C-alpha cells in the first residue's frame, strides 16, 4: 500500500498588520496558503481547489453552511465544453504550469504578496485582502528562472540565474509596453575580419570565438526584447546570480538622509556592492573572501553595517561590507571534519531575551535537521550557541515577535538529515515552535506547544504519493538543488 505524505512548507512568513489580524503566509507544493496567526485557522489558498464539476470547492463549503444550493439547470454538451474551455489553466491541478512556489516576498505594508511559480518562471503579484484571501493582480514571465526576488519600495527587483537583475514596477501600467530603441535588437557590430582575410590557424580560431560570442550576444538581446511588459535591467554579473539584498544606510550621523545599496552574490565567490537604483551600474566595492559559491546574504535590520554571508564553504563570513573588510570567519563544521555542506538560508532576529538585547543569527544547512544558532554582538562578532534540533530537515524559519517564538518549517517527506531517502511512515509534522530563553549569558531554545502549530499541522496540505519514482526525483531536485552550484574539474 503506497504511503501518502504531505507537501512541506517551502516558505513561511509571519505578517503583522496594524488594522487587521496578523497572518502567516506560506507556500507548499503548487499552492499558497494564509493562516490566522492567533488560532492557526486556514483562511485561504491559491489557486483554489476545483471539484469534478468545475465549481469552487470553497464556495460550495460556504453555501452548505448558508443553505441548500439552487437547483442546477441541465446544459447541452456543447455548452458544457465551452464553459470548460473558458476556465483558466491554473484551476486544474493537472494543467498547472508549475509544481512548486520557491520564493514568496511580502511588502512591508502587508498588502501585497509577490510569489514565483517555478517551471513557468512567472512573477505573480497578489493583493492580500483583510480576510486573508489572495487576489492576483498581475503575472509576468521572465526569460530565465529567478533565483531571488526582493521589494524596493514600489519596484520588484528580480535576479535570475543568467546573471541579470531586472526592476519591474509593482503595479504594471495599463498602457501597451513599447521597448526603447536601446533594446530593439541593437548589438555590437562584430568582427570586421572574415574567413577570406584570416589565414593562420590561431587567428581563425580567434575569429570563430568572436563570431560565436556575437551570436550569443544577439540571442541574449533578442530574449530581453521579447518581454512584453515594462522592465529595466539595472545590473548584471558574468556568473550565475544566487542572492540579492536591498540595504539603506544613513549618509552621516547628523542627518536623516539615507543612501541605498544593492548587494549581489554569485556562483563565482563574488559579492558586489553597488549603489541602489537608478545608479546600480556604479560599483562601490567588492567583498572577496569565499572560496566556493555563495548562496545567502544577510544584513541584520538593527545592525545594517554588518553582512553575514555563506554558501558552499564550511564557514560563514562576517563583513563590514561598505569597506569590503572581513571581521570574522565562523566555522560551521569541526576542523577535523571533511564534510561538504551548503548554507540553505540565514535569518537575523532581534529577541528581547538575548543577552544585552543582542540579535540572534540562525543558519540552516541544506539537508540538515539542525539549526545553527549564533548571537551577534555589538562589535559585529558571532558567538556560537547551542543549536536547535528539529524533527526533520529545516526548510524555513519565521518569528512571532510578541513572545520571542520562532516557527520552523520541516521536511515532512524525507528522513531527517537526508535529501533523497523518503519516510516509510506518514508524518503530520509540518511546523514546530521553539521559544528562546537566556541563561548565564547564553541563548538556548526549548520546544513550545503552540495552538497555532497544532492547528496547522492538523489541517495539513496537499497529499504527495510515493509510488512515482520520477516524481520523487523531481521533488528532490526542486527542494535540494544547491549541490549543482559546486564546481567540478577545471570549471
ROPARO-429133 format. One record per residue (C-alpha): residue in three letters; x, y, z. Coordinates in steps of 0.001 Angstrom, whole numbers, padded with zeros to 6 digits, always signed. Example, Ala and Ser with C-alpha at 12.3 -4.5 7.8 and 13.67 -1.06 7.14 Angstrom:
<nodes>
ALA+012300-004500+007800 SER+013670-001060+007140 
</nodes>
This chain:
<nodes>
UNK+000000+000000+000000 UNK+001544+003365-001007 UNK+002455+005816+001725 UNK+000659+009160+001397 UNK+002717+012137+002584 UNK+002051+015900+002633 UNK+003750+018775+000846 UNK+006064+020547+003323 UNK+006009+024329+003714 UNK+008792+025569+001451 UNK+008356+029158+002668 UNK+006673+030624+005746 UNK+006322+034319+006644 UNK+004775+035961+009696 UNK+002927+039115+008677 UNK+001996+041664+011381 UNK-000779+044068+010348 UNK-001956+047269+012040 UNK-005653+047342+011135 UNK-006284+043630+010679 UNK-005390+040344+012414 UNK-001853+039069+011939 UNK-001316+036395+009294 UNK+001001+033595+008287 UNK+001623+033360+004534 UNK+003103+030081+003335 UNK+003759+028061+000196 UNK+003602+024275-000047 UNK+003832+022396-003313 UNK+001990+024329-006022 UNK-000172+026380-003637 UNK-000132+029482-001454 UNK-001853+029411+001949 UNK-002804+032047+004519 UNK-003486+031328+008198 UNK-004701+033357+011145 UNK-001623+033913+013323 UNK-003597+033713+016565 UNK-005520+030475+016001 UNK-003784+028747+013087 UNK-007056+028554+011138 UNK-006584+028339+007394 UNK-008172+031382+005766 UNK-007486+030889+002068 UNK-005433+029102-000558 UNK-004377+029899-004124 UNK-005196+028557-006621 UNK-008490+027386-005148 UNK-009426+023732-005401 UNK-011974+022914-008073 UNK-014137+019801-007849 UNK-015004+017415-010681 UNK-017987+019569-011735 UNK-015754+022603-012195 UNK-017178+024534-009230 UNK-015247+026237-006476 UNK-014977+023776-003581 UNK-014511+026580-001063 UNK-017628+028354-002307 UNK-019590+025103-002075 UNK-018463+024690+001516 UNK-019708+028173+002337 UNK-023059+027616+000596 UNK-023615+024429+002584 UNK-023403+026417+005794 UNK-025756+029083+004472 UNK-028417+026796+002984 UNK-029134+024343+000156 UNK-027807+025317-003274 UNK-030081+026389-006062 UNK-031311+023748-008495 UNK-028828+023386-011343 UNK-030047+023681-014914 UNK-029245+020977-017402 UNK-026989+022281-020155 UNK-026100+020836-023518 UNK-022796+019038-024101 UNK-021514+021808-026383 UNK-022303+024465-023762 UNK-020504+022445-021098 UNK-017446+022155-023322 UNK-017472+025904-023962 UNK-017575+026616-020233 UNK-014766+024121-019622 UNK-012526+025705-022269 UNK-013054+029193-020819 UNK-011652+028248-017416 UNK-008110+029444-016649 UNK-005474+026727-016859 UNK-004461+027248-013216 UNK-007859+025953-012000 UNK-006937+022365-012856 UNK-004069+020752-010940 UNK-003197+018639-013990 UNK-002902+021743-016206 UNK-000836+023929-013898 UNK+002441+025034-015402 UNK+004257+024820-012070 UNK+004792+022280-009295 UNK+006208+024469-006514 UNK+006464+028066-005325 UNK+010036+028519-004044 UNK+010016+032293-003424 UNK+007420+034362-001551 UNK+008023+038020-000642 UNK+005622+040232+001320 UNK+005546+044046+001178 UNK+006312+045995+004349 UNK+002712+047237+004476 UNK+001430+043665+004374 UNK-000886+044473+001489 UNK+000926+042713-001359 UNK+002494+039295-001859 UNK+004977+038578-004652 UNK+005461+034887-005483 UNK+007432+032921-008054 UNK+005921+029868-009705 UNK+008923+027797-010702 UNK+008588+025978-014037 UNK+006851+028821-015899 UNK+009302+031381-014349 UNK+006336+033634-013606 UNK+006460+036501-011075 UNK+002943+036947-009695 UNK+001677+039856-007597 UNK-001262+039326-005233 UNK-003269+041695-003116 UNK-003715+040224+000350 UNK-007229+041092+001440 UNK-008384+041772+005011 UNK-009821+038258+005294 UNK-006558+036654+004140 UNK-007681+035772+000594 UNK-005381+036220-002416 UNK-006367+038414-005355 UNK-003933+038066-008242 UNK-003177+041451-009810 UNK-000540+040590-012391 UNK+001730+037872-013740 UNK+004957+038358-015690 UNK+007041+035514-017144 UNK+010802+036063-017028 UNK+013253+034868-019734 UNK+015353+032944-017168 UNK+014344+031398-013864 UNK+014670+033913-010987 UNK+016782+032932-008007 UNK+015956+035882-005732 UNK+013141+038439-005548 UNK+013032+041453-003243 UNK+010873+044565-002938 UNK+012413+048041-003034 UNK+009595+050499-002482 UNK+007276+050307-005496 UNK+009737+048200-007515 UNK+010275+044448-007682 UNK+013944+043521-008092 UNK+014335+040122-009766 UNK+017715+038378-010032 UNK+017886+035484-012479 UNK+020311+032629-012994 UNK+021629+034196-016186 UNK+023268+036945-014107 UNK+020874+039873-014678 UNK+018860+041913-012193 UNK+015578+043327-013501 UNK+013494+046099-011997 UNK+009736+045668-012516 UNK+007001+048024-011295 UNK+004886+046549-008522 UNK+001795+047789-010353 UNK+002148+047453-014142 UNK+000795+050257-016302 UNK-002359+049716-018370 UNK-000667+051253-021401 UNK+000899+048913-024007 UNK+004617+048447-023450 UNK+006930+049684-026217 UNK+010635+048757-025761 UNK+013138+051553-026056 UNK+015418+051827-029060 UNK+018334+050594-026952 UNK+016630+047211-026538 UNK+015303+046670-030075 UNK+017927+044217-031255 UNK+020877+046593-031046 UNK+024109+044623-030614 UNK+027783+045180-031281 UNK+028997+045442-034874 UNK+031057+042265-034576 UNK+034458+041484-036095 UNK+035385+043119-039419 UNK+037608+040193-040427 UNK+036222+037200-042358 UNK+037409+033709-043281 UNK+038702+035183-046565 UNK+041017+037700-044852 UNK+042323+035488-042000 UNK+044611+032567-042803 UNK+046596+031400-039775 UNK+045135+028662-037567 UNK+045346+030781-034427 UNK+043616+033793-035989 UNK+040906+031594-037492 UNK+040189+030143-034065 UNK+040069+033653-032568 UNK+037682+034803-035305 UNK+035424+031811-034702 UNK+035241+032646-030982 UNK+034338+036266-031770 UNK+031568+035182-034138 UNK+030158+032748-031538 UNK+030208+035476-028885 UNK+028428+037888-031247 UNK+025732+035265-031903 UNK+025234+034657-028163 UNK+025054+038414-027512 UNK+022457+038831-030261 UNK+020393+035919-028928 UNK+020573+037345-025411 UNK+019407+040758-026659 UNK+016520+039147-028539 UNK+015445+037275-025400 UNK+015285+040545-023477 UNK+013223+042275-026165 UNK+010598+039503-026055 UNK+009406+040742-022650 UNK+006087+042444-023335 UNK+005909+044319-020020 UNK+007690+047296-018511 UNK+011121+046356-017184 UNK+014635+047656-016789 UNK+017921+045763-016474 UNK+019789+047527-013686 UNK+022921+045383-013337 UNK+024463+042103-014415 UNK+027081+039560-013367 UNK+029150+037396-015696 UNK+028288+034436-013461 UNK+025078+032870-012155 UNK+023432+035108-009556 UNK+022383+033476-006291 UNK+021097+036231-003968 UNK+020475+039980-003773 UNK+019765+042411-000931 UNK+018482+045991-000891 UNK+020008+047962+002013 UNK+019861+051592+003131 UNK+022388+053340+005380 UNK+022401+056856+006882 UNK+024633+059255+004972 UNK+026041+060547+008268 UNK+025136+060507+011943 UNK+023808+064083+011925 UNK+021380+063610+009035 UNK+018233+061622+008370 UNK+019157+061176+004718 UNK+019909+057626+003614 UNK+021818+056105+000748 UNK+020647+052845-000792 UNK+022799+049927-001924 UNK+022256+046708-003824 UNK+024302+043716-002648 UNK+024535+040822-005108 UNK+026248+037427-004813 UNK+027117+034880-007481 UNK+028434+031394-008081 UNK+031993+032683-008639 UNK+032515+033670-004964 UNK+031875+037385-005583 UNK+029826+039798-003503 UNK+029316+043072-005339 UNK+028297+046263-003550 UNK+026504+048577-005993 UNK+024603+051793-005480 UNK+020854+051492-005274 UNK+018668+052061-008340 UNK+018774+054079-010550 UNK+022580+054130-010071 UNK+023042+050368-009720 UNK+025601+050409-012548 UNK+028053+052130-010168 UNK+030084+049564-008190 UNK+031215+050801-004777 UNK+033399+047794-003868 UNK+033632+044007-003723 UNK+033621+041651-000738 UNK+036070+038891-001692 UNK+036943+036027+000644 UNK+034810+032995-000167 UNK+036391+030051-001984 UNK+033117+028408-003092 UNK+029756+029551-004409 UNK+027710+031959-002260 UNK+024044+031197-001601 UNK+022901+033591+001133 UNK+023425+037203+002170 UNK+022014+038538+005439 UNK+022118+042129+006743 UNK+020500+042465+010206 UNK+017881+045194+010311 UNK+019150+046536+013648 UNK+022831+046488+012531 UNK+022853+047256+008780 UNK+026593+047928+008749 UNK+027288+044187+009078 UNK+026849+041443+006485 UNK+026798+037683+007107 UNK+027376+035508+004046 UNK+027519+031768+003478 UNK+027411+029167+000741 UNK+029475+026165-000287 UNK+032283+026855+002190 UNK+032382+025211+005613 UNK+032212+028615+007276 UNK+030378+031929+007449 UNK+031998+035286+006846 UNK+031054+038449+008755 UNK+031802+041659+006877 UNK+031887+045377+007324 UNK+030597+045426+003801 UNK+030925+049132+002990 UNK+034697+048676+003353 UNK+034899+045121+001939 UNK+036579+044103+005205 UNK+036210+040645+006821 UNK+035578+040869+010562 UNK+035273+037180+011363 UNK+035418+033711+009857 UNK+032943+031416+011645 UNK+033344+027633+011154 UNK+030168+025591+010624 UNK+031773+022144+010951 UNK+034548+020727+013114 UNK+038075+021495+011977 UNK+038920+017801+011512 UNK+035738+017085+009570 UNK+035865+016679+005787 UNK+032098+017130+005364 UNK+030857+019137+002386 UNK+027943+021420+003204 UNK+025910+024214+001631 UNK+024174+027020+003520 UNK+020464+026980+002692 UNK+019394+030168+004497 UNK+020455+032735+007114 UNK+017958+034591+009322 UNK+018502+037525+011680 UNK+016080+038065+014591 UNK+016052+040615+017394 UNK+014798+038885+020542 UNK+014310+040530+023917 UNK+015598+037545+025910 UNK+019006+037502+024232 UNK+021953+038770+026333 UNK+022424+042539+026133 UNK+019366+042632+023829 UNK+021607+041383+021032 UNK+020355+039796+017868 UNK+020215+036114+017052 UNK+021515+034672+013770 UNK+020102+031309+012677 UNK+021688+029248+009893 UNK+020149+026286+008062 UNK+022317+023783+006215 UNK+020793+022010+003220 UNK+019599+018548+004167 UNK+020162+019078+007906 UNK+017674+018906+010784 UNK+019922+021035+012995 UNK+019555+024807+013059 UNK+022819+026575+013966 UNK+022451+029494+016374 UNK+024734+032483+016995 UNK+024494+035762+018902 UNK+025623+038875+017030 UNK+027440+041236+019394 UNK+027721+044993+019146 UNK+031232+044556+017709 UNK+029922+042512+014776 UNK+031306+039204+016087 UNK+029250+035993+016192 UNK+029233+033836+019327 UNK+028214+030219+018893 UNK+025213+028973+020906 UNK+023521+025611+021376 UNK+021804+024518+018124 UNK+018098+023830+017641 UNK+017241+020223+016880 UNK+014172+019841+014664 UNK+012377+016615+013785 UNK+013151+016971+010069 UNK+015267+018949+007623 UNK+014867+022683+008218 UNK+013296+024488+005239 UNK+012283+027934+006508 UNK+012013+029954+009718 UNK+009902+032905+010794 UNK+009449+034672+014114 UNK+006430+035764+016119 UNK+007659+038985+017690 UNK+005182+039025+020543 UNK+006753+036208+022587 UNK+010216+035566+021096 UNK+008991+032359+019479 UNK+010135+031042+016122 UNK+008217+028742+013814 UNK+010328+026208+011924 UNK+009116+024552+008743 UNK+010421+020980+008490 UNK+010523+018492+005623 UNK+007781+016003+006391 UNK+008509+013864+003312 UNK+012164+012877+003657 UNK+014030+011312+006538 UNK+015910+013724+008773 UNK+019414+014617+007508 UNK+018762+013074+004085 UNK+017888+014743+000785 UNK+016952+011563-001087 UNK+015525+008954+001312 UNK+011774+009290+001900 UNK+009850+008468+005057 UNK+008353+004997+005242 UNK+005593+006277+007545 UNK+003431+009376+007005 UNK+004322+012397+009138 UNK+001877+015087+010223 UNK+004570+017475+011494 UNK+004881+020417+009117 UNK+005696+023130+011662 UNK+007464+023206+015017 UNK+007703+026060+017527 UNK+010686+026959+019725 UNK+010946+029615+022410 UNK+014178+031411+023233 UNK+015467+031853+026766 UNK+018641+033376+028144 UNK+020667+031623+030827 UNK+024073+032665+032159 UNK+024698+034964+029216 UNK+023904+032362+026557 UNK+020889+031622+024398 UNK+019055+028310+024480 UNK+015886+027152+022761 UNK+013130+024927+024069 UNK+010154+023397+022245 UNK+006957+025376+022649 UNK+003453+023950+022494 UNK+001622+026495+020376 UNK-002040+026191+019440 UNK-001294+027665+016028 UNK+001219+024888+015249 UNK-001145+022115+016330 UNK-003965+023582+014227 UNK-001857+023997+011086 UNK-000360+020516+011388 UNK-003832+019051+011861 UNK-005185+020864+008776 UNK-002264+019671+006657 UNK-001515+020377+002994 UNK-001909+018595-000331 UNK-001015+014908-000489 UNK+002037+013535-002280 UNK+002144+009912-003425 UNK+005382+007946-003137 UNK+004659+005453-005923 UNK+006045+007517-008809 UNK+009875+007368-008672 UNK+010192+010029-011397 UNK+008066+012408-009348 UNK+010190+011651-006287 UNK+013358+012585-008177 UNK+011805+015824-009462 UNK+010642+016780-005971 UNK+014091+016077-004519 UNK+015784+018228-007163 UNK+013305+021086-006754 UNK+013831+021272-002984 UNK+017521+020352-002677 UNK+019488+021776-005601 UNK+022403+023720-004094 UNK+024848+020925-004823 UNK+024585+021696-008546 UNK+026313+025035-007905 UNK+029540+023364-006817 UNK+032228+023486-009492 UNK+033877+020302-010680 UNK+037053+019611-012582 UNK+038588+022563-014388 UNK+035359+024576-014495 
</nodes>
